[in-house]
């Protein structure tokens, strides 16, 4: 979302290129097109590396070991959301207020790190106190839960560095960091899992080591760019918290909506079923990659037209959106048909049961992609309060459906429950979008 919003002005850049320049030169100079291409390429490379690793991991790890890794990776965004309190977004937003006094911006970023220090230590203490209960929920030993928290805490620096590159329109730097981190993570995983035969601990240790290495690189880069300074600025701490704390319900709802299925599967069915389920999740996440890349390019195009408030352009937007919906749902339909065969080819017979859920998970990804198309209207209106309520409410619906359906249909029930919750979030957000910025959804020409 941020990458797209920061490029809104780039359409004017294209118009300002002197007459007579080649089309290639115009595109190269245009920050939107060049930035979008770079983000898309880095996203594809970032996803391709772990995707290529999947057939190797599934043959060197049992379903239970893969389940341990899945739970560890599930904990990372949970811990990151709690420890970071969403203040990375505050630093990105604040950049635009400090464009004329960037010297002061480093102290705002420093205030965010001060918040991280307190929240990170608090999170680790909570884990130590409740380690027994957390181990039961996740199926992980206490030291790996602490490791997940530490990995998430140090990854804050990476997110901060990449967020600042985004607002500065340095897409190349962003992409290099993203892809390099993924490659190092995978190489360490191969060394520890395949050559040293450490199993699940090897994969989790690789994640922790990678986070530590790149957090050091990120901190060094921030310091060299004069974007990291520490001073006592209570007003900046207060401002960052006022940005991040109201987003906690949205973050919690999003995490429950996206991740609770794995915790419940582990509790009711065991780590082996989590491992099988996560293979299907990883394969369908490729759809999410496509939808995210499309949305990054779509946001500035959409916002420019919404600002003009032209009736004919609104018709065009609605027509394209419905075609997008149709394509997204068609992709899910293909997954129902070919997904079971693809699972056997990629992951092997031990994970064949994942073929039962891949279609449902793909349908859930389709609803996520459709949600992205309509939530942009809410962000354009800058009235996001109800959006947090919708996300949190959809998360609660997901929990209720999971308890009802997992006991009856196992991992298939988990996939169906999550898909229904994603569909509910999409429909409610679509309704909210129409309230915030009306569009001719029922009065347009489809062709």
N, C-alpha and C positions, 0 to 999 in steps of 0.2 A: 504493500500500500504506500509506504513512505517513498520508495524508489519512484513510483509512478507520480505521486503528488509533486515531488521535487522537480519533475521535468515538465510541468504544465506549460511553462513559458517557452519551451523549445520549439513550438510551432512557429512562433514569431521569428526565431533564429533562422529557420529555413527561408522565410520570406525576405530576410535581410541580406542574404547572400547576393553579391553583385551579379547583374545580368551577364550572361555569357559563360559562366562557370558550368562545368559538366555536371550531370545529374549525380555521378559518383562523388564528386567533390562536395556537392550540396549535402548529400546524405552523410558523408564522412564528418562534415562540420556540424551536423545537427545533433544536439545532445540527446534528444529523445530516441532517434533511430539507432545511433551508435551505442547509446547506453542500453537500450532494450536488447540489441543483438548481443552485447557483452554479457548482460545478466542471463539471457536465455542460454547462451553457450556455457557459461559457468554452472548454471543449474543442471544442464544436461550432463556435463562432465562429472559434477558432484554426485549426481544420482547414478551415473553409469558405473563408477568405481565400486561402490558397495553392491550394486546389482550383479556385477561380474563376480564378486566374491561369494555370492549366495550359493551357487552350486558346490563350491569348495567347502564352505562352512557346514552345509547340511550333510556332507559326506564324512566330515571329521568329527561332527558333534552328534550326540544322541538327541532325541526330541526333548528330553528333560534338560540337557545342557543348553540347548537352543532356547528353551523356556527361561532359564536363568538369565541369559543374555538379554532376552526380550524384556524381562522385568527390570533389569538394570537400566536399559535404554528408556524404558517407560518412566523410570524415576527421574531421569535427567531433566526433562522439561518441568516436572512437578517441583523439584528442588530449585530449579532456576527461577521459576515464577515466584516461589516463596522468598528466596534469598534476594532476588533482584528488585522485587516490588515494582516492576515495570518502569523503573526510572531511566533505563536506557532510552526509551521513547521520549522522556522529558528532555534529555540532553540533546537529542536530535531536533526536537521542536525548538528548543531554546537557541539553537545555532542561528536561526533567522532573526532573533532579537539582538544578537551580538555581532551582526555582520560588520558593523562599524567599529566595534570595540572587542575584537577577538581575544585580546589580552585577558579580558574578564571571563571569557567563556571557559578557560581552563579551570577556573575556580568553581564554576558550576559543575563541571565534570568531576572535579575533586570532591565536591559535596556528595555527588552520587556514589563515589567510592566509599565515602565515610558512612553513608547509609548501608552500603553492602557489608562493610566490616561488622556493623552491629547486627544486622539481620542474618548474616552468614554464621557468626558465632552463636547466635540464638538458635538457629536451625540445627547446628551440630549438637548443641546441648540438649535440645528436644529429642533428637535421635538417640543420644546416649541414654536418656531417661526412659524412653519408650522403645528401646531396641527390641525387646522380646515380642511386643505386639506387632511392631513393624516387620519383623522377620516372619511372623506367622502370616501376615497379609501378603507379603511379597515372595516368600519362599527363598529369600536370600539370607546369607549369614550377615551378622551385624556389621562386620568390617566392610562389606561391599555396599551396604546402605550408606555408611559414612563416606566411602569412596565416591559414591554417586553424588552426594551432597558437595564434597570437595571439588569434584569435577565441574559441577554446575556453578559453584561460586567462582572458581578461577576463569570459567568460560565467560563470565560477565565482562572481563576485559576485552575478550575477542569480540563480543557483541557491540561493545562501546566503540571499539576501533572501526568495525565495519559499518556501524551506524553513522559515524562521522564521515567516512568515505562516501556513503550514500548521499548525504546532504550536500557534500562538496562536489557531487557528480563525478567522482573518481571510480567509475565502474570497473576499470581494468584492475586497480588495486584490490577492490572488493573481490573480484573473480579469482585473482591469483591466490589471495588468502584462503578463500573458500575451497578451491580445488586442491591446493597444496595440503591443507589440513586433512582433507579427506584421504588423499594419497598416503600421507604419513600414517594416518590411523589404520588404513588397510594393510600397509606394509608391515607395521608392527604386529597387527593381528595375525598375519600369515606366519611371521617369524615365531610368535609365541604359541600359536595354536597348532600349526602344521609341523614346524621343525622342533620346537621344544615340547610339543604335545601337552600343553598346559590345560587344554579344554576350555570350558567357559571362563575360568579365572584369567586365562591369557587374553581373551577378547575384551574383558572388562578392564584389565590392567592397561591394555593398549589405549583404550578410550581415555583413561585417567592421565597416562603419560602424555598423550597428544594434547590434551587440554592444558596441561601445565606448560608444555613447550610453547604452544602458540599464544598462551596468555602472556608469557614473558616477551614474545615478539610483539604482541599488541601493545603492551605497556611501554616498551622501548620506542615503538613507532609514535605513540601518542605523545611521549615526552619530547622526542626529536621534533615533532610538528608543533610543539608548544601548546598542546591541548591537554596537558595534565599539570595541575598545580594544586597545592594543598594550603588552605588558609581557613580560618574560622569564619564562615559566612552562613549564619543561621537562617537568613532569609532565603538563601538558595536551597538549603536542606528542606525548609518548609515548602518552597515552591515545587521542588521535585516530588515531595511526598503528596502534595495536593494534586499533582498530575497522576502519580502512580497508584495511590490508595483507592480512589474511586474505580479504578480498573480491576481491582482485585476480584469483585464478583464476576466480571466478564471473564477474567483469566481462570478463575476456579470453575466456572460453568463450562468453559472451553475444554479444560483439562478433564473434567468429569465426562463431558460429551465424547471426548476423543480417546481417553485412556482407561476409564473405569472398567471396561469390558475385560481387560487383561487381568486386573486384580481379582475380579469375581471368578473368572475362569480358573485362575490359580487356586482360589479358595475352595471352589466346588469340584473342580475336575483335575487339578494338579498341573505341575510345570510342563509335563509332556504335551498336554493339550494346548498350553500357551505357546509352546514352540511351533506346533502345527499351525495354529491360528496366525502367528506372526509371520510365517512364510507367505501366507495369502495377503496379509496386510502390506508387507514389503513390495510384493508384486503390483498390487493395485495402487500403491503410492505413486507409481509412474504417472497415473492419470492426474493426481494432484499436482505433480510437477508441471504438466502441460497447462493445467488451469491457472496455476500461479503465474507462469510466464505470460500467458495471454492477458491476465488481469493487470500485470505491471505495465503492459503496453496500452491496455484499454483505458485505464484510469485518466491519463491526461487527455486522450481523445474525447472521452465522455465529458469530463469537467469543462473543457473548452466549449462544447456544444450546449451544455446545460447553462453556462453563463450567458450564451447568446439568446437562449429561450426562444428558439425558432420552431414553429409548429411542424414544419416539414422535416426538420432535422430530428425532432422527437419521434416522428413516424419512422424515420430510418433507424433510429436507435432501437425502438421496440421491435421492428422487423428483424434486425440482426440478432437481437437478444433471443427471440423465439427460435431462430435457426440454431443458435448456440445451444439452447436447451435441448433441441432435437438431436443434435450431434452428441452431446454429453450422454443422453439417455441411450443412444444407439451404441456408444462405446461400452456401456454397461451390459447391453444385450449381447454384444459380441463376447464379453467376458463370461457370461453364463454358458455360452456355447463351447468356447475353446479353452476356457480357464482350466478345467480338470486335466486336459491333455497337456497343457503348458506346465502345470505343476509337476507332473510325473517327469517330463523332459528336463526341467530345470533343477528341481530339488530331489528327485528320486522317489522310489516307491515308499520309503518310510514316511514321507510327508504327503502321500496321496490323498489323505483325508482332507487336506486343505482345499482340494478341489470342490468340496461341498459348500464352501463359504465364499469362494473368490467372487462369484457373481454378485452375491449380496453386498460384499464389501465394495465392489466396483460401483454398484448402484449408490451406495453411500457416498463414494467419491464424486459421483455425478451430481448429487444433491449439494455437496460442498462447493463444486464449481458453479452451480446455479446460484447458490447463496452469495458467492463473491460478486456476481453480476448485479444483484439487487441491493446488497449492503452498501455499495458505493453511493447510492442516493442519500442514504442516512448520513454518511460521512460528509457528503457535499453540503448537507443542511447544517452540519456542525451541531446537531442535537442528538447526541448518542446515548442519552440516559436510558431510554427504553431498550436500546440494543443490548445493554448489559443484562437487563431483566429477561429478555428473550433468550439469551445464551444461557443464563443461569437456570431458567425454567426448563429449557430443553435438556440441560444436563440432569436435572432432577427427574425428568421424564425418562431419560435414558437409564438411570439407576433403577427406577420402578420396573421398566420393561425388562431389563436384564435379570432382575430377581425372578420375574415371572417366567421368562422364556428359556434361560440357561438351564434351569432344573429340568425342564421338559424336553428341550431339543439340543442341549449341549452347545458346542461352539457354533452350530448353525443358528440356534436361538440367539446367541450373542451377536452374530452378524446381522440378523434380522432386526433385533432391538436397536442396535446402533444406527442402522439405516432408517428406521422409522423416526428416531429422534432427529437425525439429520434432515429428514424431510419436513418434520414439524418446524425446525429452526428456519429452514428455507421459506416455508409458507408464511410464517409469522413475520419474518424479516421483510418479505415482499409486501405484506400488508402495511408494515411500519414505513417502508420506503414510499409507498403510495401516499401515506398521510403526510410525510415530510416533504416530498417533491413529486406531485402528481404527474403521471405519464399516461399516454393513450393506450393502455394495455388492452382494452377491449374495443378500440376504435382505430383500426389501422388496416393497411393493405399488406397481406402476407407476402406478395410477390411484387 
